[in-house]
Amino acid sequence: MMSLTTLNKIADGFPSTPKMPLLFLGHGSPMNAIEENEFVQGFRKVAEGLPTPKAILCISAHWETRGTFVTGMEQPRTIHDFGGFPKALFEVQYSAPGSPALAHLTQEVVHSAELGLDDAWGLDHGAWSVIKHLYPGADIPVVQMSLDYLQTPEYHYQLAGELRALREKGILIIGSGNMVHNLRLLEWGKMNSIYGYDWALEASEKMKNFILNDDHRRLINYRCHGKSFELAVPTPEHYLPLLYVMGLKTGNEAVSLFNDKTVAGSITMTSVKIG
């Protein structure tokens, strides 16, 4: 149990700020980390309109755990959690510092679950492959929070709501995944083409309507929307980061979409900015 003195010191490190925006980033292929295309241009453009954060909390599709954890190390490693890509991609290092203070603050604002402190993970490609385009100088501290794969979509959405206080502490919260993500049905020959299967386009349009109309209940109950959603979200990990971002939204904050394209048949790069 942390002492009151320690808690006060942590809070002092994050004085109140105007409410920070929220981002859900469709990260797509790890190659987006090193390629120049319309999607990385979209990431850079959205960053131009953001206030400079004191730190980033990222919920990535690529860190699933039993229980929920936050990275607590001073210097997270760059994790190359993929295979079969060019050597140049494995040579990328994103050397942003961590923030043990933000990790502890995140633990303190969440009351419905006990968040563990992790000192082994680092930054997986769901985090660094997109954050490097937002902040190429790697000068903003980054903490990752894991996805508890034993929990329901409702659990993740409700947990997100407990993180809202961080938005008024200068923390930029990013969900990184893909709304439509079915690698088994990927059209490999069209990886660099704007192309979507009918079911992917149908699911994507419904998701976007739910987002823009604040229909969070239907986003949470994504398994109830028929065959197109079954194919679009065969496993939950790339979809759940979207629920975190929607769960963090308050009132009638402005919502905008960018990078709204489907590639290789079964992946949408659609990204969301709130606030």
C-alpha positions as CSV (number, residue, x, y, z in Angstrom):
1,M,0.0,0.0,0.0
2,M,1.5,3.3,-1.1
3,S,1.8,6.0,1.6
4,L,-0.2,9.2,1.4
5,T,3.0,11.2,1.1
6,T,4.1,9.2,-1.9
7,L,0.7,9.5,-3.5
8,N,0.8,13.3,-3.0
9,K,4.2,13.5,-4.6
10,I,2.9,11.5,-7.6
11,A,-0.1,13.8,-7.9
12,D,2.2,16.9,-7.7
13,G,4.0,15.6,-10.8
14,F,0.8,15.8,-12.8
15,P,-1.0,19.1,-12.0
16,S,-4.4,19.7,-13.6
17,T,-4.6,20.7,-17.2
18,P,-7.3,21.2,-19.8
19,K,-8.9,17.9,-20.9
20,M,-6.6,16.1,-23.3
21,P,-8.0,14.6,-26.5
22,L,-8.3,10.9,-27.1
23,L,-7.1,8.8,-30.0
24,F,-8.0,5.4,-31.4
25,L,-5.3,4.6,-34.1
26,G,-5.8,1.9,-36.7
27,H,-2.2,0.6,-36.7
28,G,-2.4,-2.0,-39.5
29,S,0.8,-3.6,-40.7
30,P,4.0,-3.1,-38.7
31,M,5.5,-1.9,-42.0
32,N,3.6,1.4,-41.4
33,A,6.4,2.1,-38.9
34,I,9.0,2.6,-41.7
35,E,6.9,3.2,-44.9
36,E,5.8,6.5,-46.2
37,N,2.1,6.3,-47.0
38,E,-1.2,8.1,-46.5
39,F,-1.8,6.5,-43.1
40,V,1.4,7.7,-41.5
41,Q,0.8,11.1,-43.0
42,G,-2.6,10.9,-41.3
43,F,-1.0,10.1,-37.9
44,R,1.4,13.0,-38.3
45,K,-1.3,15.4,-39.3
46,V,-3.5,14.6,-36.3
47,A,-0.5,15.1,-34.0
48,E,-0.1,18.7,-35.3
49,G,-3.4,19.6,-33.6
50,L,-2.7,18.0,-30.3
51,P,-1.6,19.8,-27.1
52,T,1.8,18.5,-26.0
53,P,1.1,15.7,-23.5
54,K,3.1,15.2,-20.3
55,A,2.9,11.4,-20.9
56,I,1.1,8.8,-23.0
57,L,-1.0,5.9,-21.8
58,C,-1.4,3.4,-24.6
59,I,-3.8,0.4,-24.7
60,S,-2.4,-1.8,-27.5
61,A,-4.0,-4.9,-29.1
62,H,-0.7,-6.7,-28.8
63,W,-0.4,-7.0,-25.0
64,E,-2.9,-9.5,-23.6
65,T,-2.6,-10.8,-20.1
66,R,-4.4,-12.5,-17.3
67,G,-5.3,-9.5,-15.2
68,T,-4.6,-5.9,-16.1
69,F,-1.1,-4.5,-15.9
70,V,0.8,-1.2,-16.5
71,T,4.4,-0.9,-17.5
72,G,6.4,0.6,-14.7
73,M,10.0,0.7,-15.9
74,E,12.1,3.9,-16.5
75,Q,13.2,2.8,-20.0
76,P,10.9,0.4,-21.8
77,R,12.4,-1.8,-24.5
78,T,11.3,-1.7,-28.1
79,I,9.6,-5.1,-28.7
80,H,9.6,-6.5,-32.2
81,D,6.7,-8.8,-31.8
82,F,6.3,-10.0,-35.4
83,G,8.1,-12.2,-37.9
84,G,8.8,-12.3,-41.6
85,F,9.4,-8.6,-42.2
86,P,12.5,-6.8,-43.5
87,K,15.6,-6.4,-41.4
88,A,15.1,-2.6,-41.4
89,L,11.9,-3.0,-39.4
90,F,13.7,-5.1,-36.7
91,E,16.3,-2.4,-36.4
92,V,13.8,0.3,-35.4
93,Q,14.3,1.4,-31.8
94,Y,11.8,3.8,-30.2
95,S,13.6,5.0,-27.1
96,A,10.9,7.0,-25.4
97,P,11.2,6.9,-21.6
98,G,8.7,5.2,-19.4
99,S,6.9,6.9,-16.5
100,P,6.7,5.0,-13.2
101,A,4.8,8.0,-11.8
102,L,2.1,7.6,-14.5
103,A,2.0,3.9,-13.9
104,H,1.4,4.4,-10.2
105,L,-1.2,7.2,-10.9
106,T,-3.0,4.8,-13.2
107,Q,-3.1,2.2,-10.5
108,E,-4.6,4.7,-8.1
109,V,-7.4,6.0,-10.3
110,V,-8.7,2.5,-11.0
111,H,-10.9,1.1,-8.2
112,S,-12.8,-1.8,-9.8
113,A,-9.7,-3.9,-10.5
114,E,-6.2,-4.3,-9.1
115,L,-3.7,-3.2,-11.7
116,G,-0.4,-5.0,-11.5
117,L,2.9,-3.2,-12.1
118,D,5.0,-4.8,-14.9
119,D,8.8,-4.4,-15.4
120,A,9.3,-6.9,-18.3
121,W,7.1,-5.9,-21.2
122,G,8.1,-2.6,-22.8
123,L,6.6,-1.0,-26.0
124,D,5.1,-3.5,-28.5
125,H,4.5,-2.6,-32.2
126,G,0.9,-1.6,-31.5
127,A,2.4,1.3,-29.5
128,W,5.7,2.3,-31.1
129,S,4.8,1.8,-34.7
130,V,2.2,4.6,-34.5
131,I,3.5,6.8,-31.6
132,K,6.8,7.2,-33.5
133,H,4.9,9.1,-36.2
134,L,3.1,11.3,-33.6
135,Y,6.3,12.1,-31.6
136,P,9.3,11.1,-33.7
137,G,11.7,12.6,-31.1
138,A,10.7,9.9,-28.6
139,D,10.7,12.6,-26.0
140,I,7.2,11.9,-24.4
141,P,7.1,9.2,-21.7
142,V,5.0,6.2,-22.7
143,V,3.2,3.7,-20.4
144,Q,1.3,0.7,-21.8
145,M,-1.7,-0.9,-20.2
146,S,-2.6,-4.5,-21.0
147,L,-5.8,-6.1,-22.1
148,D,-7.2,-8.8,-19.7
149,Y,-8.2,-11.5,-22.2
150,L,-10.5,-13.2,-19.6
151,Q,-12.8,-10.2,-19.3
152,T,-15.9,-9.1,-21.2
153,P,-16.2,-6.1,-23.5
154,E,-18.4,-4.4,-20.8
155,Y,-15.5,-4.8,-18.3
156,H,-13.1,-3.0,-20.6
157,Y,-15.5,-0.2,-21.4
158,Q,-16.3,0.4,-17.7
159,L,-12.6,0.2,-16.8
160,A,-11.9,2.9,-19.3
161,G,-14.3,5.2,-17.6
162,E,-12.2,5.1,-14.4
163,L,-9.2,6.5,-16.4
164,R,-11.0,9.8,-17.2
165,A,-9.2,11.7,-14.5
166,L,-5.9,11.2,-16.3
167,R,-7.2,13.3,-19.2
168,E,-7.1,16.3,-16.9
169,K,-3.5,15.5,-15.9
170,G,-2.0,16.1,-19.3
171,I,-2.1,12.4,-20.3
172,L,-2.8,11.5,-23.9
173,I,-4.6,8.2,-23.9
174,I,-4.3,6.1,-27.1
175,G,-6.1,2.9,-28.1
176,S,-4.2,1.1,-30.9
177,G,-5.8,-1.7,-32.8
178,N,-8.1,-2.1,-35.9
179,M,-11.8,-2.0,-35.9
180,V,-12.0,-4.6,-38.7
181,H,-9.1,-7.1,-38.4
182,N,-9.3,-10.6,-39.9
183,L,-5.8,-11.9,-40.8
184,R,-7.1,-15.3,-41.9
185,L,-9.0,-13.7,-44.7
186,L,-6.4,-11.2,-45.7
187,E,-5.8,-10.6,-49.4
188,W,-2.0,-10.7,-49.2
189,G,-1.6,-9.5,-52.8
190,K,-3.5,-6.3,-52.0
191,M,-1.6,-5.3,-48.8
192,N,-0.9,-1.9,-50.3
193,S,-4.2,-1.5,-52.0
194,I,-7.4,0.3,-50.8
195,Y,-9.7,-2.7,-51.1
196,G,-12.4,-4.2,-48.8
197,Y,-14.6,-7.2,-48.9
198,D,-18.3,-6.5,-48.8
199,W,-18.7,-7.8,-45.2
200,A,-15.7,-5.7,-44.1
201,L,-17.2,-2.5,-45.6
202,E,-20.6,-3.3,-44.1
203,A,-19.2,-3.9,-40.6
204,S,-17.1,-0.8,-40.9
205,E,-20.0,1.5,-41.9
206,K,-22.1,0.2,-38.9
207,M,-19.2,0.7,-36.5
208,K,-18.6,4.3,-37.7
209,N,-22.3,5.1,-37.4
210,F,-22.3,3.7,-33.8
211,I,-19.2,5.9,-33.0
212,L,-20.5,9.1,-34.5
213,N,-24.0,8.6,-33.0
214,D,-22.6,7.8,-29.5
215,D,-24.2,4.4,-29.6
216,H,-21.8,2.9,-27.2
217,R,-24.1,0.0,-26.2
218,R,-24.1,-1.4,-29.7
219,L,-20.3,-1.0,-29.9
220,I,-20.0,-3.0,-26.6
221,N,-22.4,-5.6,-27.9
222,Y,-20.6,-6.1,-31.2
223,R,-21.2,-9.9,-31.1
224,C,-24.9,-9.3,-31.7
225,H,-24.7,-7.7,-35.2
226,G,-24.6,-10.7,-37.4
227,K,-22.2,-12.3,-39.9
228,S,-20.3,-9.2,-41.0
229,F,-19.3,-8.5,-37.4
230,E,-18.3,-12.1,-36.8
231,L,-15.9,-11.9,-39.7
232,A,-14.7,-8.4,-38.9
233,V,-14.0,-9.2,-35.2
234,P,-13.0,-12.9,-35.1
235,T,-11.0,-12.2,-32.0
236,P,-11.5,-9.2,-29.7
237,E,-8.0,-7.9,-29.0
238,H,-7.8,-5.4,-32.0
239,Y,-11.3,-4.1,-31.3
240,L,-11.1,-3.7,-27.5
241,P,-8.8,-0.6,-27.7
242,L,-11.7,1.2,-29.4
243,L,-13.9,0.5,-26.4
244,Y,-11.4,2.1,-24.1
245,V,-11.4,5.3,-26.2
246,M,-15.2,5.4,-26.4
247,G,-15.5,4.6,-22.6
248,L,-13.3,7.7,-21.9
249,K,-15.4,10.1,-23.9
250,T,-17.5,12.5,-21.9
251,G,-20.6,14.5,-22.9
252,N,-20.9,15.8,-26.5
253,E,-17.2,16.0,-27.3
254,A,-16.4,16.3,-31.0
255,V,-15.7,13.1,-32.7
256,S,-13.8,12.9,-36.1
257,L,-12.6,10.0,-38.2
258,F,-9.4,9.9,-40.2
259,N,-7.4,7.3,-42.2
260,D,-10.8,5.9,-43.0
261,K,-9.8,3.2,-45.6
262,T,-9.9,-0.6,-45.9
263,V,-6.8,-2.4,-47.0
264,A,-6.1,-6.0,-48.2
265,G,-9.8,-6.9,-48.0
266,S,-10.1,-7.4,-44.2
267,I,-8.4,-4.6,-42.3
268,T,-9.7,-1.1,-41.7
269,M,-7.2,1.6,-40.9
270,T,-10.0,3.9,-39.6
271,S,-8.9,6.0,-36.7
272,V,-10.8,8.2,-34.3
273,K,-10.0,11.5,-32.6
274,I,-12.2,12.7,-29.7
275,G,-12.0,16.2,-28.3
